[in-house]
Amino acid sequence: MSNQAAHLKWRPVPGSTAVVVGAGKSGLAAARLLAADGVHARLLESNPDRIDAALAADLKNAGIEVMTGSHSREQFSGATLVIPSPGMPLLKLLEIMGEAAKGPDAPEIMAETEFAYRHLGSEGIAAVTGTSGKTTTVSLIAAMLREGGKKVFLGGNIGTPLSEYILGGEKADVVVLELSSFQLQACTHFHAHVAAILNITPNHLDYHKDMAEYTEAKFRIFRNQTPEDLAILSPALREEAERHHLRSRVMYFEACGRFRKMQLIGRHNEENAEVAWQMAREFGVDLEAAERAVESFKPIPHRLERVCEKHGVLYVNDSKATTVSSLETALKAMNRPVLLLCGGKWKGGDLKALIPLVREKVRCVAGFGASREIFESAWKGVVPMEWYPTLKPAVESLYHKAVSGDVILLSPATASFDLYKGMAFRGQDFKNIVGGLA
């Protein structure tokens, strides 16, 4: 399986200049890979506190130029390539670059994933996107491949940039990538031999112009596939797939109860396991190896994670549920009366559409943090609801209401940035609070 796309506009040219916007994981890895290519890397970071003295010295030693503070179009002068942070909308980047982004001599803009992809050799590539379920699915794929005797790199949006794999030098048989719409939107030649879209529901509409742009970004995962490749999609995306005229083989997945020994909760995880199997088998993994991988696979933290059971009450941490559709998935997975914890920085979605499910599954709600008015306007009179400034009193309130056989579920349907640095901090706080309950 060759990954070298022909006629790539940009290739590493020693002595040329490339700009990397953002000193997050992917930005730092891209800058280091550029430096290794002999390219002059200029790293822009708007928050000076993000680059401490030790990191600044390390970057200087690597020959990487660092500029902190507000971005300006002058910072892009002379660049033949721009690699934006996944968190920077392309429209905002183009606005900052101004005239530098126009004309025949304008630099090529590409995601870190695309840049690193152009360094790959003969590795097989499995890539997954979707609004929810990505991390569990790619982790299952990697587990199945390893159980089948393959050397695997697992990265992308899950935490380790693809550039780090290139810099590491140790070759894998299969590269497994979780990809976000942010990453895919700036990919042009990226080619996955097996790719999947798990689902598409409203998300990141504070980043994308509208749902159409978000959907188009997701479908870029199939853009360079050939008839030899495999595209796997939710049946709900059949019409969208037909509109895109995919050139690859197309498969629509469904949960069929293939894997009976699972530690994961919910029908959606049966679907995730089925997608993982259909992808892993393309690289020579047999069903017995896949079954062993699924049986031993533990839930990923903050994704319908069983925390503990106290006095017959189950505590489940689903802090990763940052969208309304993720909350819907979590509620459908519960087979006990639910005492629900929700609230935080609102990202959009239709809570009223969940009213029938809330009536069926939820006994009461304890909200916390921001978005009180949004939840109360949607569910007022549907379910008993209280609201608290922080998570701890909300948990304690439900603790006193719960009876044996209930589940206290943290599934916020929002981002965490009103009270936390990220969803993992919110989930860990929940686990700490639960740990302190009698």
N, C-alpha and C positions, 0 to 999 in steps of 0.2 A: 504493500500500500504506500504509494508515494504521495507526499503532501506538498511537493514543490509546485506551486501554481506558476504557469508560464506568464510572461509579459507583465510581471509585477512592476508597477511604476517606480516604487521606492525600494532601494536596496541599501544596506549599510555602505556608505562611502567614507572611508577614513578621511578625517579632516573636515567633513561637513558638519553642520550644526543642526541639532534636533532639540526641540523644546518639550519638556514634560511638565504638565500642569498638575500640581498636587503631590505632596510628599507622604501619601498613604502607602500601604504595602505595595500596590501595583505600580505606583509612581516611582518609588525607590528602586524596585526591581527592574523596571524599564530603564531608568537612568543608568543603573549599573551594567545592564546588558548593552546599552548604547556605548558606554565607556569601553567595555570589553571588545566591541566591534571597531574601536578606534574612532568613534564619532564624538564630537564635542557635545556633551549633554548639558543643557541649561535647565535646571530644576526650579520651577516657580512654586512658591508656597505662600498663600495669603496670610496664614497665621504664624508669625515668627516663633511663638512658643512651641510649635510642633517640632522644631529642629533645635535640639539642645546642643551644648558644646561638643559632646562626644560624637554625636551624629554629624555635626558640621565638619569636624576634623576628619571623620571617616570619609565623607563625601569629597572633601578637598583632596585627600590622599588618592582617591580614585580618579581624580581629574574632572570631577563634576562641578560645574558652576552653579551656585545657589543664589537665588534672588527671593527675598521675602517681602511681604507687604502687598498692597493693592496691585492687581494686575494692570498692565498697560500694553498698548499695541507695540511700543518700542521694544518690549521684551521678546517679541517674535521676529525681530529683524534678522535677516540672513538665514532663517531656518528653512530647511527642506522638508522637515517632518515635524508634526505636532502630535503628541500623545496626551490626550486629556484625562483627567481623573474620571472614573466612572460616575462620580457624583456631579459632574459639571454638564448641564444640558448643552448640546451642540449649538443651539441658537444663541445662548449666552456667550459661548466661546467665540463664535463668529462675530458677535457684536463687539467683543473686546478687541479682536484682531483687526476689525475694520477693513481698510483697503488691503492689508497684508494677506487677507484670506481670498482675494480676488485675482483674476488674471492667470495667464499661462504659467507664471513663475510662482504661483501660490504654493505653500507647503502642503503636502499630503497630510490629512488628518486621519489617524487610525487608533483604534483601541489598543491597549497593552496586549490583549489577547491576540489581536491580528498581528502586531509587531513580533511577538514571540513565535506565533505560528509559522512565520516565514523563516524561522531557523530550524524547524523540524525536519526530520528525515523520513524514515519508513515506518514510524510508529502508527498503529491504528488509533483512530480518534473516535471516542463516544462522547456526545455532548447532549446536555439536557437543559431545557428552559421551561418556563411556566410561571404562573403567579404563585403557586404554592406546591410543596412536595419535592422541590428540586434537590435539596440537600439529602433527604432520606433516600431518594432514588439513586443519585450518583454514588452514595455510600454503599448501597446495596449492590450496584453494578461492580464497584471496586472489590467488595467482599466476594462476590461470585467469581470474578476473574482471578483473584488470588487463590481461592479455593480450587480453581481449575488450573493452577500452576503458572499463572501469568505474572510477569512483573508489571506493576501498575503505578502510574502517577495520577493522583487525585488532586484536582485543584480548580482554579478559576474563582468564581464568586464564593466558593465554600471557604476560602481563606488563604490558599497558597497561589500566588500568581504564576502563570505559565512561564514567565521570564525566569523565575527562580529555578524551575526545572531545567531550562536551557543552561543556566549558569552552573547548576550542580554537576552536569556532565555525565551522570549515571543514566543510562538509557533504559526506558521502559518498553515493554511490548505494546501496551495500550495506554493512551493518555485519556483520562476520564475528566470531563470538564462540566462544572455547573456554570451556566452563563445567564447573566441578567439582561434585561432589555437595554440597559445602559451600555454594556459591553458590546452587544450585538449591533447596536445602531451605528457604531463606527468600525464594523468589520466589513471588508469588501471581498477578500479572497479566501477567508477561512472556510475550510472544507472538512466536515465531519463525515466519516464513513457510515456511522449510525447516529441518528439524531432524533430527539423527541421533544414535543411540546405537550406537557401534562395537562395544562388548562390555561385559559386566559379569562380573567375576570378583572373588573376595574381596580387599578392600582397605579401608584406613581403618577397620578394625573397632576401632581404639583411639579413634575419633571417633564413629562410629555405633553405636547400640545393638546391631544385628545386621545380617545380610545383607538381611533384609526392609526395614529402614529405609533402607539404602544403595541398594537397588534402587528403592524408592519415590521417593527423592530424584532419581535419574537420570531416571525416567519423568516427572517434573514438566516436563521440557523440552517435552513434547507437550501439556501440560495445557490451554492456551488456543488450540490450533490449531483451525481450521475445515475444512470439506470442501474449501475452495480451497487449503489448505496441503498440504505433503508431509512425511511422516515416513519416515525411512530407518533400517532396523535390520538387525542381524546375523540371519541365519536361526535362530541358536541362541536368539533372543529371541522367536520366533513365539508360543509359548504364553503368555509374559508379556504380549506386546502384545495378544493376544486377551482376556486377563483384564482389561486396562485399557480395552478398548472405545474405541480411538482414533477420533476423529471425522474426522481428516484422511485424505487418500490415503496408503496404506501401500505401501512398497517394501522388499523384502529384497535386500541387495546380495550379490554374489559376485565373486571375481576371474575375469575372463574374457579376460585377455591383451590388453585393448584398447590399452594403452599399451606398445609394444614397446621404446621408447628411453627407459629409465629409469636414473638413476644410483643409485636407491634399492635396497636389498637386501631380498629376501624376499617371499613370497607375501602377507604381511600388508600390505606397502606397495602391492602391486597392488590389494588391497581398498581401502586408503586412497585411492588415486588414483581408483578407480571411484566411491567415495562422493563425493569432491570433484567429479568430473565431473557426477554426477547432481544435485548441489546447484547447481553453477555454471550448468548449462543452464537451470535454472528462472529465472535472471535474464538470459537471452538470450545466453549464451556459446555459440559453435559449437564443434564437435569439433576443428577445425583449430587454433583458439586454445588449446584445452585441451591438445592434443598438444604444441604449442610450449612451453607452460608446464611440462609434465611433463618434457620433454626437457632443459630448462635448469635444472630444480629440483635443487639440491644438498641432500644430507642435512643435517638440522638437528644442530648439535653435541650430542654425548652420546646420540644415538639411532642405534645401529648405524652409527656414524661411522667410516669408514675413516681410520685415522691415518696409516699408512704400511706399506710392505712392506720388510723387511730380510732379506737372505739367504734369500729365498723364503718368509719367514714373514710373514703378514698380521696386523696389529695393529688390533683393532676396539674402539672406545670406545662401550659401551652403558650408561654410568653412569645413564642415566634409567631403566633397568630396576630399579625399586624393589620389584617384586612377583614372586611365583613365576610368575604367568602371563606377565609380560614376559620372564622368563628362558626360559620355554618357547617363546615367539615367536622369541627370538633364536637359540636352538639349532636350531629348525626352519629358520631362514633360512640356516644355515651349510652349505656344501657341501665343507668341508675338515675333517680331524680337529681337534677343539677342545681347547685347553688353557685351562681355565676359571678366571677370577678371580671369587670371590664372597665374601660376608660383609658384615656391618654391622649396623645397628639393625633388628631383626626386626619385621616388620609383620603377620606371619601368612601362612597358606597351607599347602599340602600338598606338601612336597618329595618325599615318597615316591611321589606320583603321577607324578613325572618320571623314576622309575627306568628304565623301558624306553627313554626318550629319551636319558637320560644314558649308558646302556650303548651305545646306538647311535652317539652323536655325540661323547662326551667321552673323551679319552685319559687326562687327569689333571686334578686340581683343586688350586689353591693358594688357600686361604682367607686372609682377613685381617680384623683388627679383631674386632668382637663377633659373637655367635651361633655360635661354634664348636660348642657342644654340640648345637645344633639341626641343623646340617648334617651333623655326624658321626653323630648318631643316625639320620638318614634315609639316608645314603649309605655308611655304613661297610661295607666289603666289596664295594661296588658298583663303586667307582672308586678308584684310588690318590689319596690326599688328604694334603696337608700344611697346616699353619696357621701364620700369621705375625702379629705384633702390628700391622704396618702394611702398606701397599700395596707399597712399594718392594722389600723383600726377596721378596715374593710374585711380583712381576713378574720379578725377577732369577732366581728359581728356575725359572720357566717358560722364560725366555730360554735357559737352559742345557739344557733338556730338548727344546726345539722343533727340528724338522727342516724342511727345505724342503717346502712344501706344507701345513704346519700353519697354524692361526689361533690367536692368543692373544686371547681374548675377555674383556673386562671386562663382565660382566653380573651384578651383585651380588645381585639378588633381594631387596634390603633398602634401607632408608633409609640415609643417609650420616652421620647426626648423631652416631655414636660417635666419628668421627675428623674430620669436616668440617662446615662451615657449611651445606652443601647439596650436591646431586648434581653441580652444575656444577663445584664445587671439586674433588670427587673425580675427575671426568672430566678436568679440566685437569691434575691431579696425574699421572694416568695418562699423558697425552700428554707431559708434561714428563719423566717417567721414561723413557718409550720414546725420546724424543728424545736422551737421554743414553746410550742403549745403543750399543755399537760396531757 
